[in-house]
Amino acid sequence: MGKEKIILGIDPGTTVMGYGLIRVTDNIPSLLAMGVLVLDKYEDHYLRLRRIFDRILGLIDEFLPDELAIEAPFFGKNVQSMLKLGRAQGVAMAAALSRDIPIFEYAPLKIKVSITGNGRAAKEQVAAMLQRYLKIPDENMLPQLDATDGLAAALCHFFQSNSLQSKSHYTGWKDFIRKNEKRVKGG
């Protein structure tokens, strides 16, 4: 077996936090796990933050990821929502830092572009591309798109770190497919 790396991806949120883990073996990613942490049942915002911290630590201790990829908050009009989302992200990052795991942040636009080629892609489009690329059976797909958003952060990080290591540059999707025919066709 070749070199292996595990990447934990997080889609932070204060009502639902999505996460996904991929295992990269011989430079080929595969789904390890994905899920959501539903937080809206807790009225206390600080208790929600505690649950996020505990869940991230649990995932880290169970799967031993090498790196954490997290979606950066986007700038919205509601300052209170931004503050809460930033806190959720910070708590997830603190959990990773407590285990000495390197953190990589990606803007939502960057994640969507790396997965679908379109920065305006809908969450459903992102989920469909992830399902196809990682060969996830229908029965393993979750109805909550926050899970696939977390998974998208992990796969985005794989693509970004892979392109930095190999210095590969693609002129578009056709060029990517041509240069990665075995990965795309599953060969």
Rosetta silent file (secondary structure, phi, psi, omega in degrees, C-alpha in Angstrom):
SEQUENCE: MGKEKIILGIDPGTTVMGYGLIRVTDNIPSLLAMGVLVLDKYEDHYLRLRRIFDRILGLIDEFLPDELAIEAPFFGKNVQSMLKLGRAQGVAMAAALSRDIPIFEYAPLKIKVSITGNGRAAKEQVAAMLQRYLKIPDENMLPQLDATDGLAAALCHFFQSNSLQSKSHYTGWKDFIRKNEKRVKGG
SCORE:     score description
SCORE:     0.000 S_00000001
   1 L     0.000  138.855 -176.997    0.000    0.000    0.000 S_00000001
   2 L   -83.686 -165.482 -178.965    1.286    3.449   -0.912 S_00000001
   3 L   -63.532  136.961 -177.384    1.330    6.717    0.914 S_00000001
   4 E  -126.675  144.373  177.170   -1.907    7.482    2.740 S_00000001
   5 E  -142.880  143.765  176.860   -3.422   10.708    4.058 S_00000001
   6 E  -116.883  131.627 -179.648   -6.757   11.436    5.743 S_00000001
   7 E  -119.505  127.638  174.781   -8.443   14.823    5.339 S_00000001
   8 E   -99.603  124.753  177.304  -11.310   16.027    7.535 S_00000001
   9 E  -109.797  139.118 -177.947  -13.554   18.619    5.914 S_00000001
  10 E  -127.288  133.165  168.424  -15.900   20.822    7.920 S_00000001
  11 E  -108.395   97.170 -173.760  -18.860   22.972    6.889 S_00000001
  12 L   -69.372  148.704  176.516  -19.292   25.006   10.076 S_00000001
  13 L  -167.367  158.008  179.797  -22.719   26.007   11.269 S_00000001
  14 L  -101.310   -9.882  172.854  -24.576   26.756   14.469 S_00000001
  15 L  -106.857  -39.574  174.514  -27.757   24.879   13.543 S_00000001
  16 E  -141.383  128.520  174.800  -26.189   22.088   11.451 S_00000001
  17 E  -110.462  127.197  178.062  -22.492   21.345   11.069 S_00000001
  18 E  -101.431  148.762  177.340  -21.497   19.099    8.178 S_00000001
  19 E  -144.492  153.371  175.934  -18.379   16.992    8.006 S_00000001
  20 E  -150.549  144.822  178.526  -16.717   14.606    5.596 S_00000001
  21 E  -124.648  134.752  174.253  -13.556   12.565    5.665 S_00000001
  22 E  -120.962  148.082  173.246  -11.609   11.278    2.708 S_00000001
  23 E  -107.769  129.832  178.057   -8.738    8.836    2.601 S_00000001
  24 E  -109.867  114.966  178.386   -6.131    9.507   -0.061 S_00000001
  25 E  -122.910  126.463 -177.113   -4.148    6.431   -1.066 S_00000001
  26 L    51.052   40.311  176.938   -1.641    6.618   -3.916 S_00000001
  27 L    67.561   20.371  176.623   -3.080   10.041   -4.742 S_00000001
  28 E  -119.607  118.536 -178.926   -6.626    8.688   -5.175 S_00000001
  29 E   -82.116  147.717  174.249   -9.285    9.994   -2.777 S_00000001
  30 E  -143.446  154.339 -179.863  -12.110    7.848   -1.428 S_00000001
  31 E   -68.906  131.584  174.309  -14.942    8.456    1.002 S_00000001
  32 E  -104.477  -48.184  179.174  -14.170    7.482    4.569 S_00000001
  33 E  -166.912  157.025  170.461  -17.192    9.016    6.347 S_00000001
  34 E  -153.744  156.407 -179.297  -19.598   11.919    6.259 S_00000001
  35 E  -178.352 -173.824  179.117  -22.330   13.196    8.491 S_00000001
  36 E  -134.685  154.525  170.858  -23.943   16.083   10.287 S_00000001
  37 E  -114.603  112.752 -178.195  -24.179   17.376   13.805 S_00000001
  38 E   -88.671  122.247 -172.406  -27.672   18.774   14.367 S_00000001
  39 L  -114.984   -8.322 -174.385  -27.509   21.614   16.856 S_00000001
  40 L   -68.990   -9.430  176.812  -30.863   23.378   16.644 S_00000001
  41 L   -77.383  -12.894  177.809  -32.213   21.297   19.530 S_00000001
  42 L   -99.745  121.531  179.976  -29.922   23.259   21.864 S_00000001
  43 L   -77.676  -32.278 -177.148  -31.177   26.752   22.673 S_00000001
  44 L   -77.616  118.475 -178.449  -27.955   27.848   24.384 S_00000001
  45 H   -60.632  -36.921 -178.329  -25.444   29.069   21.781 S_00000001
  46 H   -70.096  -32.603  174.993  -22.520   28.228   24.053 S_00000001
  47 H   -67.008  -37.503  175.965  -23.738   24.667   24.461 S_00000001
  48 H   -60.160  -43.543  179.158  -23.849   24.401   20.655 S_00000001
  49 H   -62.985  -39.406  177.932  -20.220   25.519   20.532 S_00000001
  50 H   -63.019  -42.070  179.064  -19.317   22.901   23.134 S_00000001
  51 H   -63.275  -40.166  177.757  -21.057   20.189   21.066 S_00000001
  52 H   -61.325  -49.207 -179.675  -19.119   21.272   17.953 S_00000001
  53 H   -57.713  -48.494 -178.747  -15.824   21.115   19.836 S_00000001
  54 H   -62.581  -40.752 -178.229  -16.630   17.691   21.307 S_00000001
  55 H   -68.322  -41.786  179.032  -17.761   16.243   17.947 S_00000001
  56 H   -63.277  -43.914  176.984  -14.680   17.475   16.092 S_00000001
  57 H   -60.508  -40.935  178.167  -12.443   15.999   18.797 S_00000001
  58 H   -61.515  -43.094  177.701  -14.371   12.727   18.545 S_00000001
  59 H   -64.044  -41.917  179.722  -13.888   12.616   14.770 S_00000001
  60 H   -63.204  -45.338 -178.454  -10.192   13.414   15.154 S_00000001
  61 H   -68.578  -30.587 -179.915   -9.689   10.710   17.771 S_00000001
  62 H   -78.976  -44.564 -171.433  -11.635    8.150   15.704 S_00000001
  63 H  -104.476  -13.188  178.407  -10.215    8.790   12.223 S_00000001
  64 L    52.095   56.835 -179.856   -6.830   10.448   12.997 S_00000001
  65 L   -66.363  150.786  178.115   -6.906   12.951   10.122 S_00000001
  66 L   -86.250  -26.982 -176.496   -3.651   14.455    8.917 S_00000001
  67 E  -147.926  154.500  175.978   -5.232   17.771    7.911 S_00000001
  68 E  -117.761  128.926  174.057   -8.402   19.795    8.434 S_00000001
  69 E  -113.677  128.486 -175.920  -10.062   21.711    5.608 S_00000001
  70 E  -132.031  141.656  177.677  -12.753   24.138    6.687 S_00000001
  71 E   -74.806  128.013  178.063  -15.107   26.408    4.817 S_00000001
  72 L   -76.728  145.153  177.896  -14.403   30.041    5.653 S_00000001
  73 L   -63.712  142.893  176.008  -17.411   32.160    6.564 S_00000001
  74 L   -92.819  157.801 -178.183  -18.708   34.290    3.739 S_00000001
  75 L   -83.522  115.703  179.547  -19.524   37.936    4.289 S_00000001
  76 L  -111.941  179.920 -178.973  -23.236   38.386    4.767 S_00000001
  77 L   -84.815  -24.816 -176.953  -25.450   41.276    5.695 S_00000001
  78 L   -90.454  107.777 -176.052  -26.463   39.914    9.099 S_00000001
  79 H   -64.265  -39.599 -179.746  -23.653   40.694   11.531 S_00000001
  80 H   -62.710  -42.448  178.003  -25.072   38.464   14.299 S_00000001
  81 H   -63.363  -41.773  178.638  -25.185   35.452   11.966 S_00000001
  82 H   -61.884  -42.242 -179.967  -21.613   36.129   10.850 S_00000001
  83 H   -63.011  -45.521  179.744  -20.450   36.338   14.448 S_00000001
  84 H   -64.137  -42.303  179.107  -22.116   33.035   15.362 S_00000001
  85 H   -65.035  -40.824  177.493  -20.752   31.298   12.281 S_00000001
  86 H   -62.538  -37.086  176.870  -17.258   32.639   12.990 S_00000001
  87 H   -65.724  -42.723  178.887  -17.474   31.281   16.519 S_00000001
  88 H   -61.011  -43.466  178.078  -18.508   27.854   15.218 S_00000001
  89 H   -63.309  -43.753 -179.458  -15.583   27.875   12.821 S_00000001
  90 H   -61.720  -39.907  179.055  -13.211   28.993   15.573 S_00000001
  91 H   -66.348  -41.671  177.388  -14.320   26.214   17.908 S_00000001
  92 H   -62.916  -40.695  179.128  -13.807   23.597   15.179 S_00000001
  93 H   -66.599  -39.202  179.212  -10.353   25.037   14.490 S_00000001
  94 H   -62.800  -37.627  177.807   -9.501   25.015   18.201 S_00000001
  95 H   -62.121  -44.598  178.723  -10.357   21.321   18.379 S_00000001
  96 H   -65.214  -42.813 -179.948   -7.969   20.602   15.490 S_00000001
  97 H   -62.560  -33.406 -179.833   -5.278   22.821   16.991 S_00000001
  98 H   -66.945  -17.461  177.670   -5.561   20.960   20.295 S_00000001
  99 L  -111.565   14.237  177.428   -4.466   17.819   18.411 S_00000001
 100 L    59.336   38.396  178.811   -1.776   19.622   16.344 S_00000001
 101 L   -97.633  126.519  178.339   -3.632   19.145   13.056 S_00000001
 102 L   -62.705  143.188 -176.163   -2.825   21.676   10.306 S_00000001
 103 E  -115.934  137.977  177.458   -5.803   23.772    9.211 S_00000001
 104 E  -130.192  127.045 -177.987   -6.601   24.990    5.699 S_00000001
 105 E  -104.053  139.941  177.972   -9.402   27.467    5.020 S_00000001
 106 E  -134.566  135.966  176.526  -11.281   27.751    1.747 S_00000001
 107 L   -68.832  149.155  178.996  -13.873   30.263    0.641 S_00000001
 108 H   -53.323  -39.411  179.110  -17.226   28.781   -0.425 S_00000001
 109 H   -61.554  -43.835 -179.890  -16.597   30.015   -3.986 S_00000001
 110 H   -62.306  -41.329  179.809  -13.212   28.236   -4.124 S_00000001
 111 H   -64.360  -47.505 -179.058  -14.782   24.983   -2.903 S_00000001
 112 H   -62.483  -41.846  179.374  -17.606   25.107   -5.451 S_00000001
 113 H   -64.166  -41.743 -177.131  -15.228   25.910   -8.305 S_00000001
 114 H   -69.265  -28.363 -178.448  -12.865   23.078   -7.371 S_00000001
 115 H   -89.936  -42.570 -173.525  -15.696   20.524   -7.196 S_00000001
 116 H  -112.973  -17.327 -174.185  -18.007   21.631  -10.011 S_00000001
 117 L    85.707    0.931 -176.231  -16.073   24.195  -12.025 S_00000001
 118 L  -134.041  117.309 -179.685  -18.828   26.711  -11.231 S_00000001
 119 L   -69.047  -14.605  178.908  -18.694   29.139   -8.302 S_00000001
 120 L  -104.205   14.988 -178.377  -22.461   29.563   -8.433 S_00000001
 121 L   -61.603  143.536  176.427  -23.226   25.841   -8.300 S_00000001
 122 L   -75.696  158.932  178.506  -26.129   24.779   -6.106 S_00000001
 123 H   -56.785  -35.767  179.453  -25.526   22.513   -3.124 S_00000001
 124 H   -64.583  -37.577  177.891  -27.269   19.722   -5.045 S_00000001
 125 H   -66.992  -40.523  177.680  -24.792   20.077   -7.915 S_00000001
 126 H   -61.219  -46.884 -179.647  -21.871   19.870   -5.488 S_00000001
 127 H   -60.198  -42.921 -179.095  -23.372   16.734   -3.911 S_00000001
 128 H   -64.325  -40.880  178.803  -23.914   15.111   -7.333 S_00000001
 129 H   -67.023  -40.174  177.418  -20.317   15.778   -8.414 S_00000001
 130 H   -62.620  -43.532 -179.690  -18.971   14.401   -5.138 S_00000001
 131 H   -60.196  -43.295 -178.934  -21.118   11.297   -5.500 S_00000001
 132 H   -69.499  -48.499 -175.576  -19.848   10.734   -9.016 S_00000001
 133 H   -65.857  -42.099 -177.592  -16.193   11.522   -8.359 S_00000001
 134 L   -92.160    1.900  177.990  -15.932    9.505   -5.133 S_00000001
 135 L    55.203   52.450 -178.625  -18.241    6.746   -6.441 S_00000001
 136 L   -89.867  122.195  178.020  -20.629    7.010   -3.475 S_00000001
 137 L   -62.432  150.115 -178.963  -23.638    4.665   -3.735 S_00000001
 138 H   -51.190  -41.689 -175.916  -27.074    6.318   -3.538 S_00000001
 139 H   -68.077  -15.176  178.507  -27.829    4.628   -0.219 S_00000001
 140 H   -94.925   -5.336  177.827  -24.745    6.265    1.356 S_00000001
 141 L   -80.112  139.919 -178.965  -25.767    9.783    0.375 S_00000001
 142 L   -98.583  148.870  179.248  -27.316   11.828    3.168 S_00000001
 143 L   -69.470  -25.394  179.650  -30.346   14.094    2.729 S_00000001
 144 L   -80.914  118.455 -177.408  -28.580   16.924    4.590 S_00000001
 145 H   -74.780   -9.006  174.910  -26.425   18.807    2.108 S_00000001
 146 H   -64.576  -32.687  178.684  -24.285   20.142    4.951 S_00000001
 147 H   -63.524  -46.895  179.908  -22.608   16.704    5.003 S_00000001
 148 H   -71.162  -26.853  174.662  -21.606   16.942    1.349 S_00000001
 149 H   -65.660  -39.791  175.443  -20.498   20.551    1.906 S_00000001
 150 H   -64.831  -42.428  177.466  -18.076   19.287    4.562 S_00000001
 151 H   -62.635  -37.638  178.910  -16.952   16.535    2.207 S_00000001
 152 H   -63.163  -37.608  178.050  -16.483   19.146   -0.528 S_00000001
 153 H   -62.499  -41.968  179.439  -14.103   21.111    1.712 S_00000001
 154 H   -64.340  -46.175 -178.439  -11.986   17.965    2.182 S_00000001
 155 H   -68.571  -36.207  175.450  -11.908   17.159   -1.545 S_00000001
 156 H   -58.580  -44.616  179.601  -11.171   20.793   -2.409 S_00000001
 157 H   -63.351  -40.269  176.314   -8.160   20.633   -0.113 S_00000001
 158 H   -58.035  -48.849 -179.751   -7.016   17.424   -1.788 S_00000001
 159 H   -60.994  -43.776 -177.445   -7.250   19.095   -5.201 S_00000001
 160 H   -66.747  -46.866 -178.715   -5.459   22.225   -3.985 S_00000001
 161 H   -69.770  -32.550  178.158   -2.627   20.428   -2.198 S_00000001
 162 H   -66.668  -42.193 -178.700   -2.294   17.972   -5.073 S_00000001
 163 H   -70.605  -31.066  177.362   -1.952   20.740   -7.642 S_00000001
 164 H   -70.606  -38.407 -178.915    0.631   22.510   -5.491 S_00000001
 165 H   -70.614  -44.342 -174.561    2.691   19.337   -5.100 S_00000001
 166 H   -88.625   -9.198 -177.148    2.580   18.261   -8.716 S_00000001
 167 L    57.628   25.236  178.060    2.676   21.793  -10.116 S_00000001
 168 L   -75.810  138.385  175.588   -0.022   20.648  -12.527 S_00000001
 169 L  -126.824  135.353 -178.197   -1.955   23.390  -14.185 S_00000001
 170 L  -116.330  141.015  179.509   -5.151   22.788  -16.068 S_00000001
 171 L   -88.423   -7.141  178.792   -6.651   25.052  -18.672 S_00000001
 172 L   166.668 -175.326 -177.925  -10.154   23.726  -17.961 S_00000001
 173 H   -64.145  -37.968  179.260  -12.182   20.615  -17.267 S_00000001
 174 H   -62.621  -40.357  177.862  -11.337   19.018  -20.613 S_00000001
 175 H   -65.806  -41.371  177.272   -7.627   19.446  -19.876 S_00000001
 176 H   -60.201  -46.877 -178.723   -8.113   17.982  -16.370 S_00000001
 177 H   -63.269  -43.121  179.721   -9.958   14.953  -17.774 S_00000001
 178 H   -61.366  -40.230 -177.265   -7.335   14.420  -20.472 S_00000001
 179 H   -83.650  -10.310 -177.497   -4.501   14.511  -17.910 S_00000001
 180 L  -132.233   39.750 -173.463   -6.371   12.360  -15.367 S_00000001
 181 H   -55.584  -42.665 -178.784   -8.182    9.858  -17.559 S_00000001
 182 H   -65.819  -41.051  179.838   -7.691    6.878  -15.208 S_00000001
 183 H   -66.739  -40.386 -177.193   -8.966    8.786  -12.163 S_00000001
 184 H   -71.321  -40.603 -177.146  -11.983   10.146  -14.007 S_00000001
 185 H   -90.446   -2.374  177.747  -13.000    6.863  -15.624 S_00000001
 186 L    77.736   22.965 -177.091  -12.186    4.765  -12.558 S_00000001
 187 L   -90.712    0.000    0.000   -9.451    2.764  -14.251 S_00000001
